[in-house]
Every structure is written in structure tokens, then in C-alpha cells.
Amino acid sequence: MNHQLTKRLITAAILIPLFLFLLFYLSPPQFCFFTAFITLAGAWEWTRLMGIKKLIWRFLYIALFTYVLFSMLLIYAPIIFFFALSGWLLAIVLILRYPVSGGLSKNILWSGLIGMFVLVPCWAAINFIRNQDDGIYLLLFLFILIWGADSAAYFVGKKWGKNKLAPAVSPGKTWQGCGGALVFSFFWVGMVLYLEPLLWHKWLGIVLLALITVVFSIVGDLFESMLKRQVGLKDSGNLLPGHGGLLDRIDSLTAAAPIFALGVVWLSK
């Protein structure tokens, strides 16, 4: 086992129990402020992707970001998720057209708006899901789906990866790894349906939602990789040993959470 993988596993072994404790024991308002703090920490890292070096400008961006973040509480949540879906569909086009599309984030204003688009709907989605009936378990399903698929993609890609998924954006990603992520999603949904037979009447919708969510999680990962490549960064930060920065840990979730929340709205009808 290489040193980098060992650090990843140790970090995960510390963070996962801590996060589960907070997920189950914080009240909805406490969870809202906790996730807002995490989101703002991600926004602080985002200023590195924007190329901002002066502290005063970084703090000003965080102040504006905080205003936008809590303004979302006044907006009908599904509207935010539809907006996010449209944006992530555009992100797919930008990824496919890279490096032709690479000039977009070089403009500091555009880069700042992209940061809000990436992080704010994710925060809104996580808290929207948390406040549903059985919202804690819905979030737990989402986190295991995304992080399990990410791990499956990593290990399958390491073992059998040959065909590059988006070599100009992220040379390490392969179609085989992507397949491993989708296989894990089938496995995870099958286990949940086995343990909760009352969900069988929605099995097709749940399977489709899981698959689509995982696909968008890969898009989120690739999108952040594209932005880091444009500014010459390997990691968004060094907060998490073995993982890089906070953004490097939640990049998949930023795209997946709003799509999953939209699916929750659809399945609840």
C-alpha cells in the first residue's frame, strides 16, 4: 500500500465517523450552519482557483459569498436545483470542448460566479434533503453512493483503466473507472432495496436517480480538475492529508447533490 493511499484511508477513518455523528445529532438549524461553514471554507479555497492573492479581496469574496448563500433560503428550492442542472449540463459542454473553453475561468468575475454556482446549490440541496422525512437517511444514501462510487472508480481505474475518459482535463480518469462507479451504484441500490422492501414500488426511479447522480458526480470531479488545470494547481489546498483540499473531497458532491435533490422532489410526487 503506497504512502498516499495510506494517508487517504487514515483521513477517511477520522472524518467519516465525525461526519456521521454530526449528521445524526445536529438539529436542522445547527446542521444548516455547520454545512454553511464547510461551504465557506470551500469558497475560501476557491479564491485560489480565482488567482486572488491579497487577503482583503479574499475576505470580500467570502463576505459576498455569505450574502448569496443565505439568500438562497428565500428561494423555492427546486428552482435552485433546476438552475444547477442547467449549469451542470453546460459544464459538460465546457469539459468536452477543453482546452478551447479554457479562457472562461481566467476572468476573475466569471471565476467568482462559477464558484458560487458550484458551491451554493450544493449547500441548498444538502439542507433541503436533510429537512425531508427520513432526510438523514436520504443524505446517508447519497454520501455512500457518491463516495463509494468515487472509491470504486479509483480502484477499478488503477487496476484495469486503459481508455482515458477526458485526457485533456484529467489524465487519470478512465472509462473503466467510470464503469466501476456505475457498477457500485447498482450494488448499493440493490442492497438498499433488499433492506427496505417498501421502496420496491419506486425501484426503477431509484435506480435511474442513482445512475444519473453518479454520472453528474463524475462531471463535478472533471469540472474542478479542468479549473485546477487552467490555473496550474494540483490540489485546491492541503487541508486533508491524502485528499488535498476540501474542494478536492467534495467536488463530486457539488454536482451530484442538486441533481439528487431534484430527483427526491420528482420521486416524492
Secondary structure, DSSP 8 states (H G I E B T S, - for coil): --HHHHHHHHHHHHHHHHHHHHHHHS-HHHHHHHHHHHHHHHHHHHHHHHT---HHHHHHHHHHHHHHHHHGGGS-HHHHHHHHHHHHHHHHHHHHHTTGGGGGGGSHHHHHHHHHHHHHHHHHHHHHHHTSTTHHHHHHHHHHHHHHHHHHHHHHHHHH--SEEETTTEEEEEHHHHHHHHHHHHHHHHHHHHH-GGGGGGHHHHHHHHHHHHHHHHHHHHHHHHHHHHHT-S-S-SSBTTTBSHHHHHHHHHHHHHHHHHHHHHHT-
